[in-house]
């Protein structure tokens, strides 16, 4: 579920050696499954462990995860990086904002998951978003743009060179194309 690099494990072991015996770390997500989701790591004393918590064993300590955070921490990665700017603990949780769907989920669910977890975060930099409205019987994803994408002069390029290429590559043999049904209107909301 969570990968913790050797450097991060050493960092945690060093920090935990200065805590009361039996203290571990807790990895959690606040507001999981929302655009405001944030991940964190804290100390977890033995009396703070719940029956529903999952304890992941690492080198000299456990990473404790509450039941609500578990599905949102699938594929999470914790690292401790040292560079010319100093040292920093990094926590990457690609599923924190969107719960990962299973490999046998419907094509519509899997396409929407890729859009929500990978494409929309990039579009959000410009105040935009895209959603799957339907999947046609011949394998075309019907998309609708919103926010800053509505009326953007680059929306065709984003659709054909970005989103369509990514989705056709990911869902080769299942998805045949994408089509935009947005009635684009320029305005103050549009990204230029």
C-alpha beads as a LAMMPS data file, in Angstrom:
LAMMPS data file: protein, C-alpha beads

192 atoms
191 bonds

1 atom types
1 bond types

-500.0 500.0 xlo xhi
-500.0 500.0 ylo yhi
-500.0 500.0 zlo zhi

Masses

1 110.0

Atoms # bond

1 1 1 0.000 0.000 0.000
2 1 1 2.631 2.563 1.078
3 1 1 6.256 2.535 -0.004
4 1 1 8.748 4.168 2.369
5 1 1 12.269 4.590 0.990
6 1 1 15.299 3.400 2.972
7 1 1 16.291 7.043 3.605
8 1 1 12.823 7.861 4.945
9 1 1 12.815 4.726 7.129
10 1 1 16.155 5.779 8.622
11 1 1 14.780 9.304 9.175
12 1 1 11.675 7.969 10.955
13 1 1 13.730 5.524 13.057
14 1 1 15.972 8.397 14.177
15 1 1 12.971 10.575 15.108
16 1 1 11.186 7.704 16.870
17 1 1 14.290 6.856 18.931
18 1 1 13.691 10.146 20.789
19 1 1 10.016 9.323 21.512
20 1 1 8.535 7.120 24.269
21 1 1 8.901 3.369 23.654
22 1 1 6.291 1.863 21.341
23 1 1 5.658 5.080 19.411
24 1 1 5.166 4.562 15.669
25 1 1 4.138 6.865 12.837
26 1 1 0.625 7.490 11.558
27 1 1 0.050 8.195 7.855
28 1 1 -3.313 9.789 7.100
29 1 1 -5.410 11.766 4.633
30 1 1 -7.527 14.721 5.739
31 1 1 -10.623 15.266 3.524
32 1 1 -9.930 12.102 1.495
33 1 1 -11.575 11.830 -1.901
34 1 1 -11.994 15.604 -2.292
35 1 1 -10.061 18.329 -4.093
36 1 1 -8.983 19.560 -0.621
37 1 1 -7.387 16.233 0.363
38 1 1 -4.090 16.578 2.210
39 1 1 -1.745 13.842 3.402
40 1 1 0.207 13.869 6.585
41 1 1 2.499 11.930 8.887
42 1 1 2.501 12.220 12.673
43 1 1 3.677 10.353 15.743
44 1 1 1.379 7.542 16.864
45 1 1 1.714 6.550 20.519
46 1 1 0.570 3.000 21.401
47 1 1 -2.626 4.228 23.093
48 1 1 -3.739 6.013 19.886
49 1 1 -4.063 2.822 17.824
50 1 1 -7.644 1.828 16.989
51 1 1 -8.891 -1.718 16.293
52 1 1 -9.707 -0.724 12.694
53 1 1 -6.217 0.681 12.001
54 1 1 -3.847 -1.087 9.652
55 1 1 -0.234 -1.446 10.842
56 1 1 2.368 -1.726 8.082
57 1 1 5.713 -3.060 9.320
58 1 1 8.905 -1.271 8.344
59 1 1 12.499 -1.308 9.597
60 1 1 12.112 -0.732 13.353
61 1 1 8.637 0.837 13.351
62 1 1 5.078 0.527 12.052
63 1 1 3.231 2.940 9.784
64 1 1 -0.316 3.033 11.161
65 1 1 -3.168 3.934 8.787
66 1 1 -6.791 4.567 9.797
67 1 1 -9.524 2.688 7.913
68 1 1 -10.912 5.832 6.217
69 1 1 -7.500 6.795 4.773
70 1 1 -6.535 3.294 3.576
71 1 1 -8.111 3.305 0.080
72 1 1 -6.753 6.806 -0.571
73 1 1 -3.166 5.828 0.344
74 1 1 -2.900 2.974 -2.179
75 1 1 0.371 3.499 -4.129
76 1 1 1.530 6.244 -1.739
77 1 1 5.259 6.888 -1.611
78 1 1 7.246 8.496 1.217
79 1 1 10.829 9.580 0.624
80 1 1 13.464 11.633 2.421
81 1 1 15.412 13.716 -0.062
82 1 1 18.583 15.673 0.590
83 1 1 19.792 18.241 -1.939
84 1 1 21.572 21.617 -1.951
85 1 1 18.468 23.195 -0.382
86 1 1 18.570 20.827 2.606
87 1 1 16.531 17.787 3.594
88 1 1 12.865 17.228 2.995
89 1 1 10.317 14.499 3.647
90 1 1 8.050 13.993 0.620
91 1 1 4.732 12.172 0.621
92 1 1 3.129 11.454 -2.744
93 1 1 -0.338 9.926 -2.675
94 1 1 -1.786 9.838 -6.195
95 1 1 -5.108 8.469 -4.939
96 1 1 -5.686 10.905 -2.051
97 1 1 -8.161 13.068 -3.954
98 1 1 -9.753 10.225 -5.910
99 1 1 -10.303 6.683 -4.666
100 1 1 -8.533 4.224 -6.959
101 1 1 -10.929 2.065 -8.959
102 1 1 -10.338 -1.644 -9.411
103 1 1 -8.928 -3.042 -12.643
104 1 1 -12.236 -4.779 -13.340
105 1 1 -14.319 -1.602 -12.922
106 1 1 -16.343 -0.436 -15.919
107 1 1 -14.516 1.392 -18.715
108 1 1 -16.435 4.561 -17.823
109 1 1 -15.216 4.368 -14.197
110 1 1 -11.623 3.682 -15.239
111 1 1 -11.614 6.547 -17.791
112 1 1 -13.117 8.968 -15.244
113 1 1 -10.512 7.847 -12.686
114 1 1 -7.627 8.698 -15.074
115 1 1 -9.256 12.054 -15.809
116 1 1 -9.804 12.841 -12.106
117 1 1 -6.424 11.632 -10.860
118 1 1 -4.118 12.740 -13.697
119 1 1 -5.735 15.067 -16.235
120 1 1 -7.887 17.349 -14.061
121 1 1 -5.018 18.238 -11.686
122 1 1 -3.141 19.587 -14.733
123 1 1 -6.200 21.450 -16.045
124 1 1 -6.787 22.893 -12.564
125 1 1 -3.617 24.959 -13.022
126 1 1 -5.672 26.968 -15.528
127 1 1 -8.921 26.813 -13.573
128 1 1 -10.324 24.074 -15.817
129 1 1 -11.697 20.559 -15.578
130 1 1 -13.176 17.855 -17.795
131 1 1 -15.727 15.104 -17.136
132 1 1 -16.866 11.993 -18.973
133 1 1 -20.546 12.481 -19.819
134 1 1 -21.058 9.123 -21.548
135 1 1 -19.354 6.281 -23.371
136 1 1 -20.898 5.407 -26.727
137 1 1 -21.468 1.808 -27.801
138 1 1 -18.725 2.214 -30.420
139 1 1 -16.134 3.233 -27.767
140 1 1 -16.097 7.042 -27.940
141 1 1 -15.781 8.981 -24.682
142 1 1 -18.027 12.053 -24.721
143 1 1 -16.323 14.749 -22.647
144 1 1 -17.451 18.092 -21.298
145 1 1 -15.048 20.863 -20.331
146 1 1 -15.736 23.377 -17.583
147 1 1 -14.160 26.272 -15.754
148 1 1 -11.266 27.945 -17.547
149 1 1 -11.346 25.339 -20.332
150 1 1 -14.748 26.547 -21.530
151 1 1 -13.947 29.003 -24.316
152 1 1 -10.167 28.535 -24.099
153 1 1 -8.440 29.009 -27.438
154 1 1 -6.305 25.910 -26.785
155 1 1 -9.115 23.487 -25.928
156 1 1 -8.910 21.615 -29.272
157 1 1 -5.163 21.097 -28.817
158 1 1 -5.697 19.989 -25.209
159 1 1 -8.367 17.539 -26.335
160 1 1 -6.592 15.990 -29.337
161 1 1 -2.906 16.185 -28.383
162 1 1 -3.276 15.719 -24.655
163 1 1 -6.397 14.020 -23.375
164 1 1 -7.232 11.870 -26.409
165 1 1 -3.659 10.612 -26.858
166 1 1 -3.387 9.736 -23.167
167 1 1 -6.750 7.972 -22.980
168 1 1 -6.298 6.036 -26.242
169 1 1 -2.849 4.927 -25.079
170 1 1 -4.174 3.862 -21.646
171 1 1 -7.276 2.107 -22.960
172 1 1 -5.956 0.719 -26.238
173 1 1 -8.461 -1.681 -27.770
174 1 1 -11.276 -0.455 -25.504
175 1 1 -11.544 3.234 -26.362
176 1 1 -11.748 4.402 -29.986
177 1 1 -11.807 8.194 -29.551
178 1 1 -12.981 11.213 -27.596
179 1 1 -15.426 13.957 -28.493
180 1 1 -16.091 17.314 -26.847
181 1 1 -19.755 18.284 -26.421
182 1 1 -19.056 21.564 -24.603
183 1 1 -20.732 24.644 -26.058
184 1 1 -17.670 26.845 -25.687
185 1 1 -18.363 30.443 -24.787
186 1 1 -15.563 32.925 -24.363
187 1 1 -15.657 35.126 -21.323
188 1 1 -13.800 36.264 -18.256
189 1 1 -13.772 32.661 -16.994
190 1 1 -11.764 31.434 -20.028
191 1 1 -8.048 30.757 -19.810
192 1 1 -6.012 32.380 -22.603

Bonds

1 1 1 2
2 1 2 3
3 1 3 4
4 1 4 5
5 1 5 6
6 1 6 7
7 1 7 8
8 1 8 9
9 1 9 10
10 1 10 11
11 1 11 12
12 1 12 13
13 1 13 14
14 1 14 15
15 1 15 16
16 1 16 17
17 1 17 18
18 1 18 19
19 1 19 20
20 1 20 21
21 1 21 22
22 1 22 23
23 1 23 24
24 1 24 25
25 1 25 26
26 1 26 27
27 1 27 28
28 1 28 29
29 1 29 30
30 1 30 31
31 1 31 32
32 1 32 33
33 1 33 34
34 1 34 35
35 1 35 36
36 1 36 37
37 1 37 38
38 1 38 39
39 1 39 40
40 1 40 41
41 1 41 42
42 1 42 43
43 1 43 44
44 1 44 45
45 1 45 46
46 1 46 47
47 1 47 48
48 1 48 49
49 1 49 50
50 1 50 51
51 1 51 52
52 1 52 53
53 1 53 54
54 1 54 55
55 1 55 56
56 1 56 57
57 1 57 58
58 1 58 59
59 1 59 60
60 1 60 61
61 1 61 62
62 1 62 63
63 1 63 64
64 1 64 65
65 1 65 66
66 1 66 67
67 1 67 68
68 1 68 69
69 1 69 70
70 1 70 71
71 1 71 72
72 1 72 73
73 1 73 74
74 1 74 75
75 1 75 76
76 1 76 77
77 1 77 78
78 1 78 79
79 1 79 80
80 1 80 81
81 1 81 82
82 1 82 83
83 1 83 84
84 1 84 85
85 1 85 86
86 1 86 87
87 1 87 88
88 1 88 89
89 1 89 90
90 1 90 91
91 1 91 92
92 1 92 93
93 1 93 94
94 1 94 95
95 1 95 96
96 1 96 97
97 1 97 98
98 1 98 99
99 1 99 100
100 1 100 101
101 1 101 102
102 1 102 103
103 1 103 104
104 1 104 105
105 1 105 106
106 1 106 107
107 1 107 108
108 1 108 109
109 1 109 110
110 1 110 111
111 1 111 112
112 1 112 113
113 1 113 114
114 1 114 115
115 1 115 116
116 1 116 117
117 1 117 118
118 1 118 119
119 1 119 120
120 1 120 121
121 1 121 122
122 1 122 123
123 1 123 124
124 1 124 125
125 1 125 126
126 1 126 127
127 1 127 128
128 1 128 129
129 1 129 130
130 1 130 131
131 1 131 132
132 1 132 133
133 1 133 134
134 1 134 135
135 1 135 136
136 1 136 137
137 1 137 138
138 1 138 139
139 1 139 140
140 1 140 141
141 1 141 142
142 1 142 143
143 1 143 144
144 1 144 145
145 1 145 146
146 1 146 147
147 1 147 148
148 1 148 149
149 1 149 150
150 1 150 151
151 1 151 152
152 1 152 153
153 1 153 154
154 1 154 155
155 1 155 156
156 1 156 157
157 1 157 158
158 1 158 159
159 1 159 160
160 1 160 161
161 1 161 162
162 1 162 163
163 1 163 164
164 1 164 165
165 1 165 166
166 1 166 167
167 1 167 168
168 1 168 169
169 1 169 170
170 1 170 171
171 1 171 172
172 1 172 173
173 1 173 174
174 1 174 175
175 1 175 176
176 1 176 177
177 1 177 178
178 1 178 179
179 1 179 180
180 1 180 181
181 1 181 182
182 1 182 183
183 1 183 184
184 1 184 185
185 1 185 186
186 1 186 187
187 1 187 188
188 1 188 189
189 1 189 190
190 1 190 191
191 1 191 192
